[in-house]
């Protein structure tokens, strides 16, 4: 696991935790593409990634002071994005998408953008059928290039669990098993 003391964000973090708005803004600017990209990989939708990225940025305003430096900032940040993606998935399940469909029908919201289907096809074609636990591991390890240890920390599981999930993902994607969920 990477040593958090070698984190290139340490100076900005210290200033942001101390209340420096410019440092906080610089952190957001530095990591916004990572936040949005990870959310997009987890959801497969640009619109959902936009919503999650906005939620994460707002959440960071409150949570930045709780960062203890036990992990690299990017690892901690990826954990917040994963949790925000899970929260979105839970909200969608609880409402069964009814309110979103109704809003589109009533003209209050836009339907899916054709670019989302084209731009996200690689995500959907490779991991859409995977159970969320496998999908999250694959996105963090393969998509975000995190170590198994960093992914385990974010997901709240043992490093060996992430290693096993990645083994299973490779097996499932090569046609050796079902990953449906």
C-alpha positions as CSV (number, residue, x, y, z in Angstrom):
1,X,0.0,0.0,0.0
2,X,1.3,3.5,-0.8
3,X,2.6,5.6,2.0
4,X,0.2,8.5,2.5
5,X,3.2,10.7,3.6
6,X,4.4,10.7,0.0
7,X,1.0,12.0,-1.2
8,X,1.6,14.8,-3.8
9,X,-1.6,16.5,-2.4
10,X,-0.3,16.9,1.1
11,X,0.4,20.6,1.0
12,X,-2.9,21.4,-0.6
13,X,-4.7,19.1,1.8
14,X,-3.2,20.7,4.8
15,X,-4.2,24.1,3.6
16,X,-7.7,23.0,2.6
17,X,-8.3,21.2,6.0
18,X,-7.2,24.5,7.6
19,X,-10.0,26.3,5.7
20,X,-8.1,27.7,2.7
21,X,-10.7,28.0,0.0
22,X,-8.2,28.5,-2.8
23,X,-6.4,25.2,-1.8
24,X,-9.7,23.4,-1.6
25,X,-10.6,24.7,-5.1
26,X,-7.2,23.6,-6.4
27,X,-7.8,20.1,-5.0
28,X,-11.1,19.9,-6.7
29,X,-9.7,21.2,-10.0
30,X,-6.8,18.7,-9.8
31,X,-9.1,15.7,-9.1
32,X,-12.4,16.5,-10.8
33,X,-11.7,14.4,-13.8
34,X,-10.8,11.4,-11.6
35,X,-14.1,11.9,-9.7
36,X,-16.2,12.2,-12.8
37,X,-14.3,9.4,-14.7
38,X,-14.7,6.9,-11.9
39,X,-18.4,7.8,-11.5
40,X,-18.9,7.3,-15.2
41,X,-17.1,4.0,-15.2
42,X,-19.2,2.8,-12.3
43,X,-22.5,3.9,-13.7
44,X,-22.0,3.9,-17.5
45,X,-23.9,7.2,-17.8
46,X,-22.6,10.7,-18.3
47,X,-25.7,12.2,-16.7
48,X,-25.3,10.0,-13.6
49,X,-21.5,10.8,-13.5
50,X,-22.4,14.5,-13.6
51,X,-24.8,14.1,-10.6
52,X,-22.4,12.0,-8.6
53,X,-19.4,14.3,-9.3
54,X,-21.5,17.3,-8.1
55,X,-22.6,15.4,-5.0
56,X,-19.0,14.4,-4.2
57,X,-17.8,17.9,-4.6
58,X,-20.4,19.1,-2.2
59,X,-19.7,16.2,0.2
60,X,-16.0,17.1,0.1
61,X,-16.8,20.6,1.5
62,X,-18.0,18.8,4.7
63,X,-15.7,15.8,4.8
64,X,-12.3,17.4,3.9
65,X,-11.7,18.2,7.6
66,X,-12.2,14.5,8.5
67,X,-9.3,13.4,6.2
68,X,-6.8,11.8,8.6
69,X,-4.0,11.0,6.1
70,X,-4.1,7.3,6.8
71,X,-4.3,6.7,3.1
72,X,-3.4,8.7,0.0
73,X,-6.0,11.4,-0.8
74,X,-6.9,9.8,-4.1
75,X,-7.7,6.5,-2.4
76,X,-9.9,8.3,0.2
77,X,-11.5,10.3,-2.6
78,X,-12.2,7.1,-4.7
79,X,-14.0,5.7,-1.6
80,X,-16.3,8.7,-1.5
81,X,-17.1,8.3,-5.2
82,X,-17.8,4.6,-4.8
83,X,-20.1,5.3,-1.9
84,X,-21.9,8.0,-3.8
85,X,-22.4,5.6,-6.7
86,X,-23.8,3.0,-4.4
87,X,-26.1,5.6,-2.9
88,X,-27.4,6.5,-6.3
89,X,-27.9,2.8,-7.1
90,X,-29.9,2.3,-3.8
91,X,-32.0,5.4,-4.5
92,X,-32.8,4.2,-8.0
93,X,-33.8,0.8,-6.7
94,X,-36.0,2.2,-3.9
95,X,-37.9,4.4,-6.4
96,X,-37.6,1.9,-9.2
97,X,-36.8,4.7,-11.6
98,X,-40.4,5.7,-11.7
99,X,-39.8,9.4,-10.8
100,X,-37.1,9.7,-13.4
101,X,-39.2,8.2,-16.2
102,X,-42.1,10.4,-15.2
103,X,-39.9,13.5,-15.3
104,X,-38.8,12.6,-18.8
105,X,-42.4,12.0,-19.9
106,X,-43.5,15.3,-18.4
107,X,-40.7,17.2,-20.1
108,X,-39.0,18.1,-16.9
109,X,-35.8,16.2,-17.6
110,X,-33.9,15.0,-20.6
111,X,-33.8,11.4,-21.7
112,X,-30.6,9.5,-22.2
113,X,-28.2,11.2,-24.5
114,X,-27.1,9.2,-27.6
115,X,-23.5,10.1,-26.8
116,X,-23.8,8.2,-23.5
117,X,-24.7,5.0,-25.4
118,X,-21.8,5.4,-27.8
119,X,-19.2,6.7,-25.3
120,X,-20.0,4.2,-22.6
121,X,-20.3,1.1,-24.8
122,X,-16.9,-0.3,-23.8
123,X,-18.0,-0.1,-20.1
124,X,-21.3,-1.8,-20.7
125,X,-20.1,-4.4,-23.1
126,X,-17.4,-5.6,-20.7
127,X,-18.8,-5.2,-17.2
128,X,-22.5,-4.5,-17.4
129,X,-23.5,-8.1,-16.5
130,X,-21.1,-8.2,-13.5
131,X,-22.5,-8.1,-10.0
132,X,-21.8,-4.7,-8.3
133,X,-19.1,-6.1,-6.1
134,X,-17.1,-7.4,-9.1
135,X,-17.8,-4.3,-11.2
136,X,-16.6,-2.0,-8.4
137,X,-13.4,-4.1,-8.0
138,X,-12.8,-4.1,-11.8
139,X,-13.3,-0.3,-12.1
140,X,-11.1,0.5,-9.2
141,X,-8.2,-1.8,-10.2
142,X,-8.4,-1.7,-14.0
143,X,-10.1,1.6,-14.6
144,X,-8.4,3.7,-11.8
145,X,-5.2,1.7,-11.7
146,X,-5.4,1.3,-7.9
147,X,-3.6,-1.5,-6.1
148,X,-5.6,-4.4,-4.7
149,X,-4.8,-3.0,-1.3
150,X,-6.1,0.5,-2.1
151,X,-9.3,-1.0,-3.7
152,X,-9.8,-3.1,-0.6
153,X,-9.5,-0.1,1.6
154,X,-12.1,1.7,-0.4
155,X,-14.5,-1.2,-0.6
156,X,-14.1,-2.2,3.0
157,X,-13.0,-5.7,2.3
158,X,-9.8,-7.7,2.6
159,X,-7.1,-7.3,-0.1
160,X,-7.4,-11.0,-0.8
161,X,-11.1,-10.5,-1.5
162,X,-10.3,-7.9,-4.2
163,X,-7.7,-10.3,-5.7
164,X,-10.3,-13.0,-5.8
165,X,-12.9,-10.7,-7.4
166,X,-10.4,-9.7,-10.1
167,X,-9.6,-13.3,-10.7
168,X,-13.3,-14.0,-11.1
169,X,-13.8,-10.9,-13.3
170,X,-11.1,-12.2,-15.7
171,X,-12.7,-15.6,-15.7
172,X,-16.2,-14.3,-16.3
173,X,-15.1,-11.8,-19.0
174,X,-13.2,-14.5,-20.8
175,X,-16.4,-16.6,-21.1
176,X,-15.6,-18.9,-18.2
177,X,-18.6,-18.1,-16.0
178,X,-21.6,-16.1,-15.2
179,X,-21.3,-12.7,-13.6
180,X,-25.0,-11.7,-13.7
181,X,-26.4,-9.8,-10.9
